[in-house]
């Protein structure tokens, strides 16, 4: 009994030692991948619990980082599918319509948005978050696994269970869509700055 407890403790220590360096990346990835931000902590916790329960199947020669991102991706996809069933009855905006909406924030006395660097950075963050929501689940996962997870194409392919060519295609489409969102946001912020002059 004591030997079993020592083995369990050693496994837990090893698991935590591997998890600790990637915790922040997993959290950031989860917040960007999940549709309902308030569910990100639960999704992350569930993924960690599932990974720990399956840790005896993890092989030392495999990338722990890729393995964890795969488990977290499956957890986030399951939650997104659940919310997709609910969201069918919600009002949806196309990316172009979303870009035309005024950004949140205070207006000055002339009714214009402030164009300080801090305000512009704050405007960009929601625009990127909104842009991520225009991507399909697979496009968003591929983009985030590459950008946040720093995974190689082959690791992304294995994590998502899709062919290598699909990884490249989804990444290309995701980058094009995000560039379009950034370009629209930059045009909008330039107009705001011109109004301030």
FINUSE-960245 format. One line per 5 residues: number of its first residue (from 1); for each residue x, y, z of N, C-alpha, C. Coordinates in nm, 2 decimals. Example, Ala and Ser with C-alpha at 12.3 -4.5 7.8 and 13.67 -1.06 7.14 Angstrom:
BEGIN
1) 1.32:-0.57:0.78:1.23:-0.45:0.78:1.32:-0.33:0.78; 1.28:-0.22:0.71:1.37:-0.11:0.71:1.29:0.00:0.79
***
This chain:
BEGIN
1) 0.08:-0.12:0.00:0.00:0.00:0.00:0.09:0.13:0.00; 0.19:0.13:0.08:0.28:0.24:0.09:0.36:0.26:-0.04; 0.39:0.15:-0.11:0.46:0.16:-0.24:0.37:0.22:-0.34; 0.25:0.18:-0.34:0.15:0.24:-0.44:0.13:0.39:-0.42; 0.13:0.43:-0.29:0.11:0.57:-0.26:0.23:0.65:-0.31
6) 0.35:0.59:-0.29:0.48:0.66:-0.33:0.48:0.67:-0.49; 0.44:0.57:-0.56:0.43:0.57:-0.70:0.33:0.68:-0.75; 0.22:0.68:-0.68:0.12:0.79:-0.72:0.17:0.93:-0.69; 0.24:0.95:-0.58:0.30:1.08:-0.55:0.41:1.11:-0.65; 0.49:1.02:-0.69:0.59:1.04:-0.79:0.53:1.08:-0.92
11) 0.43:1.01:-0.97:0.36:1.04:-1.09:0.30:1.18:-1.09; 0.24:1.21:-0.97:0.18:1.35:-0.96:0.28:1.46:-0.97; 0.40:1.43:-0.90:0.51:1.53:-0.90:0.56:1.55:-1.04; 0.58:1.44:-1.12:0.63:1.44:-1.25:0.53:1.51:-1.34; 0.40:1.48:-1.33:0.30:1.55:-1.41:0.30:1.70:-1.38
16) 0.30:1.74:-1.26:0.30:1.88:-1.23:0.43:1.95:-1.28; 0.54:1.88:-1.27:0.67:1.94:-1.32:0.66:1.97:-1.47; 0.59:1.88:-1.54:0.58:1.90:-1.69:0.47:2.00:-1.72; 0.37:2.01:-1.64:0.26:2.10:-1.66:0.29:2.25:-1.63; 0.37:2.27:-1.52:0.40:2.40:-1.47:0.45:2.50:-1.58
21) 0.55:2.46:-1.66:0.61:2.55:-1.76:0.51:2.59:-1.87; 0.40:2.52:-1.89:0.31:2.55:-2.00:0.17:2.59:-1.96; 0.16:2.61:-1.83:0.03:2.65:-1.77:-0.03:2.78:-1.84; 0.06:2.88:-1.85:0.01:3.01:-1.90:-0.03:3.00:-2.05; 0.05:2.92:-2.12:0.02:2.90:-2.26:-0.12:2.83:-2.28
26) -0.14:2.73:-2.20:-0.26:2.65:-2.20:-0.38:2.74:-2.17; -0.36:2.83:-2.07:-0.47:2.92:-2.02:-0.50:3.02:-2.14; -0.40:3.08:-2.19:-0.42:3.17:-2.30:-0.49:3.11:-2.42; -0.44:2.99:-2.46:-0.50:2.91:-2.57:-0.65:2.88:-2.54; -0.68:2.84:-2.42:-0.82:2.80:-2.38:-0.91:2.93:-2.39
31) -0.86:3.04:-2.34:-0.94:3.16:-2.34:-0.97:3.20:-2.48; -0.88:3.18:-2.58:-0.90:3.22:-2.72:-0.99:3.12:-2.80; -0.98:2.99:-2.75:-1.05:2.89:-2.83:-1.19:2.87:-2.79; -1.22:2.89:-2.66:-1.35:2.87:-2.61:-1.45:2.98:-2.65; -1.57:2.96:-2.68:-1.67:3.06:-2.71:-1.72:3.14:-2.60
36) -1.74:3.07:-2.49:-1.79:3.13:-2.36:-1.68:3.15:-2.27; -1.63:3.28:-2.26:-1.51:3.30:-2.17:-1.52:3.26:-2.03; -1.64:3.26:-1.97:-1.65:3.22:-1.83:-1.63:3.07:-1.81; -1.63:3.00:-1.92:-1.62:2.85:-1.91:-1.47:2.81:-1.93; -1.38:2.90:-1.96:-1.24:2.87:-1.99:-1.18:2.80:-1.87
41) -1.20:2.85:-1.74:-1.13:2.79:-1.63:-1.18:2.64:-1.61; -1.31:2.62:-1.63:-1.36:2.48:-1.62:-1.31:2.39:-1.73; -1.30:2.44:-1.85:-1.25:2.36:-1.96:-1.10:2.33:-1.93; -1.02:2.42:-1.88:-0.88:2.40:-1.85:-0.87:2.30:-1.74; -0.95:2.31:-1.63:-0.95:2.22:-1.52:-0.98:2.08:-1.56
46) -1.09:2.07:-1.64:-1.13:1.94:-1.69:-1.02:1.87:-1.78; -0.96:1.95:-1.86:-0.85:1.90:-1.94:-0.73:1.85:-1.86; -0.70:1.92:-1.76:-0.59:1.88:-1.67:-0.62:1.76:-1.59; -0.75:1.75:-1.55:-0.79:1.63:-1.48:-0.79:1.50:-1.57; -0.83:1.52:-1.69:-0.83:1.41:-1.79:-0.69:1.37:-1.82
51) -0.60:1.47:-1.84:-0.46:1.44:-1.87:-0.40:1.36:-1.75; -0.42:1.41:-1.63:-0.36:1.34:-1.51:-0.42:1.20:-1.50; -0.55:1.18:-1.53:-0.61:1.04:-1.52:-0.55:0.95:-1.63; -0.50:1.01:-1.74:-0.45:0.93:-1.85:-0.29:0.94:-1.85; -0.23:0.99:-1.75:-0.09:1.02:-1.75:-0.01:0.89:-1.76
56) -0.06:0.78:-1.72:0.01:0.65:-1.73:0.02:0.61:-1.88; -0.06:0.67:-1.97:-0.05:0.64:-2.11:0.04:0.73:-2.19; 0.09:0.84:-2.12:0.18:0.93:-2.18:0.32:0.87:-2.19; 0.38:0.89:-2.31:0.51:0.83:-2.34:0.62:0.94:-2.33; 0.73:0.91:-2.27:0.83:1.01:-2.25:0.89:1.07:-2.38
61) 0.88:0.98:-2.48:0.94:1.03:-2.61:0.84:1.12:-2.69; 0.72:1.14:-2.64:0.62:1.23:-2.70:0.63:1.37:-2.64; 0.59:1.47:-2.71:0.58:1.60:-2.66:0.47:1.62:-2.56; 0.50:1.65:-2.43:0.40:1.67:-2.33:0.31:1.79:-2.37; 0.38:1.89:-2.42:0.31:2.02:-2.46:0.20:1.99:-2.56
66) 0.24:1.91:-2.67:0.14:1.88:-2.77:0.03:1.79:-2.72; 0.07:1.70:-2.63:-0.03:1.61:-2.57:-0.13:1.68:-2.49; -0.09:1.78:-2.41:-0.18:1.86:-2.33:-0.27:1.95:-2.42; -0.21:2.01:-2.52:-0.29:2.10:-2.61:-0.39:2.01:-2.68; -0.36:1.89:-2.71:-0.46:1.80:-2.78:-0.58:1.77:-2.69
71) -0.55:1.74:-2.56:-0.66:1.72:-2.46:-0.74:1.84:-2.44; -0.68:1.96:-2.43:-0.75:2.08:-2.41:-0.83:2.12:-2.53; -0.78:2.09:-2.65:-0.85:2.12:-2.77:-0.98:2.04:-2.78; -0.97:1.91:-2.74:-1.09:1.83:-2.75:-1.20:1.87:-2.64; -1.15:1.92:-2.53:-1.24:1.97:-2.42:-1.31:2.10:-2.47
76) -1.23:2.19:-2.53:-1.29:2.31:-2.58:-1.39:2.29:-2.69; -1.35:2.20:-2.79:-1.44:2.17:-2.90:-1.58:2.11:-2.84; -1.57:2.03:-2.74:-1.69:1.97:-2.68:-1.78:2.08:-2.63; -1.72:2.18:-2.56:-1.80:2.29:-2.50:-1.85:2.38:-2.61; -1.77:2.40:-2.71:-1.82:2.49:-2.82:-1.93:2.42:-2.90
81) -1.93:2.29:-2.92:-2.04:2.22:-2.98:-2.17:2.23:-2.90; -2.15:2.22:-2.77:-2.27:2.24:-2.68:-2.33:2.38:-2.70; -2.24:2.48:-2.70:-2.29:2.62:-2.72:-2.34:2.65:-2.86; -2.29:2.57:-2.96:-2.34:2.59:-3.09:-2.48:2.55:-3.10; -2.52:2.45:-3.03:-2.66:2.40:-3.03:-2.75:2.51:-2.97
86) -2.70:2.58:-2.87:-2.78:2.68:-2.80:-2.78:2.81:-2.89; -2.66:2.84:-2.95:-2.65:2.97:-3.03:-2.73:2.97:-3.16; -2.78:2.86:-3.20:-2.86:2.86:-3.33:-2.97:2.97:-3.33; -3.02:3.00:-3.21:-3.13:3.09:-3.20:-3.09:3.23:-3.16; -2.96:3.25:-3.16:-2.90:3.39:-3.13:-2.88:3.47:-3.25
91) -2.88:3.59:-3.24:-2.85:3.69:-3.35:-2.70:3.68:-3.38; -2.66:3.66:-3.50:-2.52:3.66:-3.54:-2.49:3.77:-3.64; -2.37:3.83:-3.62:-2.32:3.93:-3.71:-2.21:3.88:-3.80; -2.21:3.92:-3.92:-2.10:3.89:-4.01:-1.98:3.97:-3.98; -1.86:3.93:-4.01:-1.74:4.01:-3.98:-1.74:4.15:-4.02
96) -1.80:4.18:-4.15:-1.81:4.31:-4.20:-1.90:4.40:-4.11; -2.01:4.34:-4.07:-2.11:4.41:-3.99:-2.05:4.44:-3.85; -1.97:4.35:-3.80:-1.91:4.36:-3.67:-1.81:4.48:-3.67; -1.73:4.49:-3.79:-1.63:4.59:-3.80:-1.69:4.73:-3.80; -1.82:4.74:-3.85:-1.88:4.87:-3.86:-1.94:4.92:-3.73
101) -1.95:4.83:-3.63:-2.01:4.87:-3.50:-1.91:4.96:-3.43; -1.96:5.06:-3.36:-1.87:5.15:-3.28:-1.80:5.06:-3.17; -1.68:5.09:-3.14:-1.61:5.02:-3.04:-1.65:5.07:-2.90; -1.64:4.98:-2.80:-1.68:5.02:-2.67:-1.58:5.12:-2.61; -1.63:5.21:-2.53:-1.53:5.30:-2.47:-1.60:5.44:-2.46
106) -1.54:5.53:-2.39:-1.60:5.66:-2.36:-1.57:5.75:-2.49; -1.66:5.84:-2.50:-1.65:5.94:-2.61:-1.61:6.07:-2.55; -1.54:6.15:-2.63:-1.51:6.28:-2.59:-1.62:6.38:-2.60; -1.61:6.51:-2.57:-1.72:6.60:-2.58:-1.77:6.61:-2.72; -1.69:6.59:-2.82:-1.73:6.60:-2.96:-1.80:6.47:-3.01
111) -1.81:6.37:-2.92:-1.88:6.25:-2.96:-1.78:6.15:-3.03; -1.65:6.18:-3.03:-1.55:6.09:-3.10:-1.49:6.00:-2.99; -1.44:5.89:-3.04:-1.36:5.80:-2.96:-1.22:5.86:-2.93; -1.17:5.84:-2.81:-1.03:5.89:-2.78:-0.93:5.81:-2.86; -0.83:5.87:-2.91:-0.73:5.80:-2.99:-0.60:5.79:-2.92
116) -0.59:5.78:-2.79:-0.47:5.76:-2.72:-0.41:5.62:-2.75; -0.28:5.60:-2.74:-0.23:5.46:-2.77:-0.30:5.36:-2.68; -0.33:5.39:-2.55:-0.39:5.29:-2.47:-0.53:5.26:-2.52; -0.60:5.36:-2.56:-0.74:5.34:-2.62:-0.73:5.26:-2.74; -0.63:5.28:-2.83:-0.62:5.21:-2.95:-0.59:5.06:-2.93
121) -0.50:5.04:-2.83:-0.47:4.90:-2.79:-0.59:4.83:-2.74; -0.67:4.90:-2.66:-0.79:4.84:-2.60:-0.89:4.81:-2.71; -0.89:4.89:-2.81:-0.99:4.87:-2.93:-0.94:4.75:-3.01; -0.81:4.73:-3.02:-0.76:4.62:-3.10:-0.78:4.49:-3.04; -0.77:4.48:-2.91:-0.79:4.35:-2.84:-0.93:4.29:-2.86
126) -1.04:4.37:-2.84:-1.17:4.31:-2.88:-1.19:4.28:-3.02; -1.12:4.36:-3.11:-1.13:4.33:-3.25:-1.07:4.19:-3.29; -0.95:4.17:-3.22:-0.89:4.04:-3.25:-0.97:3.92:-3.19; -1.03:3.94:-3.07:-1.12:3.84:-3.01:-1.24:3.82:-3.10; -1.30:3.92:-3.15:-1.41:3.91:-3.24:-1.37:3.84:-3.37
131) -1.25:3.87:-3.42:-1.20:3.81:-3.54:-1.18:3.66:-3.52; -1.13:3.62:-3.40:-1.11:3.48:-3.38:-1.25:3.40:-3.38; -1.35:3.47:-3.34:-1.49:3.41:-3.34:-1.54:3.39:-3.48; -1.48:3.46:-3.58:-1.52:3.44:-3.72:-1.46:3.32:-3.78; -1.36:3.26:-3.72:-1.29:3.14:-3.77:-1.37:3.02:-3.74
136) -1.35:2.91:-3.82:-1.41:2.78:-3.78:-1.33:2.73:-3.66; -1.39:2.63:-3.59:-1.32:2.57:-3.48:-1.18:2.52:-3.52; -1.17:2.46:-3.63:-1.04:2.40:-3.67:-0.94:2.51:-3.71; -0.99:2.61:-3.78:-0.90:2.73:-3.82:-0.85:2.79:-3.69; -0.94:2.82:-3.60:-0.90:2.89:-3.47:-0.80:2.80:-3.40
141) -0.83:2.67:-3.39:-0.74:2.58:-3.31:-0.60:2.57:-3.38; -0.60:2.56:-3.51:-0.47:2.55:-3.58:-0.39:2.68:-3.56; -0.45:2.80:-3.58:-0.39:2.93:-3.56:-0.33:2.94:-3.42; -0.42:2.91:-3.32:-0.37:2.92:-3.18:-0.27:2.82:-3.14; -0.28:2.70:-3.19:-0.18:2.60:-3.16:-0.04:2.64:-3.21
146) -0.04:2.71:-3.33:0.08:2.75:-3.39:0.13:2.88:-3.31; 0.04:2.98:-3.29:0.08:3.10:-3.23:0.11:3.10:-3.08; 0.02:3.03:-3.01:0.04:3.03:-2.86:0.11:2.90:-2.82; 0.06:2.79:-2.88:0.12:2.66:-2.84:0.26:2.64:-2.89; 0.30:2.72:-3.00:0.43:2.70:-3.06:0.45:2.56:-3.11
151) 0.35:2.50:-3.16:0.36:2.36:-3.20:0.40:2.36:-3.35; 0.47:2.25:-3.39:0.51:2.23:-3.53:0.38:2.18:-3.60; 0.39:2.19:-3.74:0.27:2.15:-3.82:0.24:2.00:-3.79; 0.34:1.91:-3.78:0.31:1.77:-3.75:0.24:1.75:-3.61; 0.29:1.83:-3.51:0.23:1.82:-3.38:0.08:1.87:-3.38
156) 0.06:1.97:-3.46:-0.08:2.02:-3.47:-0.17:1.92:-3.54; -0.11:1.86:-3.65:-0.18:1.75:-3.72:-0.22:1.64:-3.63; -0.13:1.59:-3.54:-0.15:1.49:-3.45:-0.25:1.53:-3.34; -0.24:1.65:-3.29:-0.33:1.70:-3.19:-0.47:1.71:-3.23; -0.49:1.75:-3.35:-0.63:1.77:-3.40:-0.68:1.65:-3.48
161) -0.59:1.55:-3.51:-0.63:1.44:-3.59:-0.67:1.47:-3.73; -0.60:1.57:-3.79:-0.63:1.60:-3.93:-0.50:1.59:-4.01; -0.51:1.57:-4.14:-0.39:1.56:-4.23:-0.30:1.69:-4.22; -0.17:1.67:-4.25:-0.08:1.78:-4.25:-0.12:1.89:-4.35; -0.17:1.85:-4.47:-0.21:1.95:-4.57:-0.33:2.03:-4.52
166) -0.42:1.97:-4.44:-0.53:2.04:-4.38:-0.49:2.14:-4.28; -0.38:2.11:-4.20:-0.32:2.20:-4.11:-0.28:2.33:-4.18; -0.20:2.31:-4.29:-0.15:2.42:-4.36:-0.26:2.50:-4.43; -0.36:2.44:-4.48:-0.48:2.51:-4.54:-0.56:2.59:-4.44; -0.58:2.53:-4.33:-0.66:2.60:-4.22:-0.58:2.71:-4.17
171) -0.45:2.70:-4.15:-0.37:2.80:-4.10:-0.36:2.92:-4.20; -0.35:2.89:-4.33:-0.35:2.99:-4.43:-0.48:3.07:-4.43; -0.60:3.00:-4.42:-0.73:3.07:-4.42:-0.74:3.15:-4.30; -0.70:3.10:-4.18:-0.71:3.17:-4.06:-0.63:3.30:-4.06; -0.51:3.29:-4.11:-0.42:3.41:-4.12:-0.48:3.51:-4.21
176) -0.54:3.47:-4.32:-0.60:3.57:-4.41:-0.72:3.64:-4.35; -0.80:3.56:-4.28:-0.92:3.62:-4.21:-0.87:3.72:-4.10; -0.77:3.68:-4.03:-0.72:3.77:-3.92:-0.65:3.89:-3.97; -0.58:3.88:-4.08:-0.52:4.00:-4.15:-0.63:4.10:-4.19; -0.74:4.04:-4.24:-0.85:4.13:-4.28:-0.91:4.20:-4.16
181) -0.93:4.13:-4.05:-0.98:4.20:-3.93:-0.88:4.31:-3.88; -0.75:4.28:-3.88:-0.66:4.38:-3.84:-0.66:4.50:-3.93; -0.67:4.47:-4.06:-0.67:4.58:-4.16:-0.79:4.67:-4.14; -0.91:4.61:-4.11:-1.03:4.69:-4.09:-1.01:4.77:-3.96; -0.95:4.71:-3.86:-0.93:4.78:-3.73:-0.84:4.89:-3.75
186) -0.73:4.87:-3.82:-0.63:4.98:-3.85:-0.70:5.10:-3.92; -0.78:5.06:-4.02:-0.85:5.17:-4.10:-0.94:5.25:-4.00; -1.01:5.18:-3.91:-1.10:5.25:-3.82:-1.02:5.33:-3.72; -0.91:5.28:-3.67:-0.83:5.36:-3.58:-0.76:5.48:-3.65; -0.73:5.47:-3.77:-0.67:5.58:-3.85:-0.78:5.69:-3.87
191) -0.90:5.65:-3.89:-1.01:5.75:-3.90:-1.03:5.82:-3.77; -1.02:5.74:-3.66:-1.03:5.80:-3.53:-0.92:5.90:-3.50; -0.80:5.87:-3.54:-0.69:5.96:-3.52:-0.70:6.08:-3.61; -0.75:6.07:-3.73:-0.77:6.18:-3.82:-0.88:6.28:-3.76; -0.98:6.22:-3.70:-1.09:6.30:-3.64:-1.03:6.38:-3.52
196) -0.93:6.33:-3.45:-0.87:6.40:-3.34:-0.78:6.52:-3.38; -0.74:6.52:-3.51:-0.65:6.62:-3.56:-0.72:6.75:-3.59
***
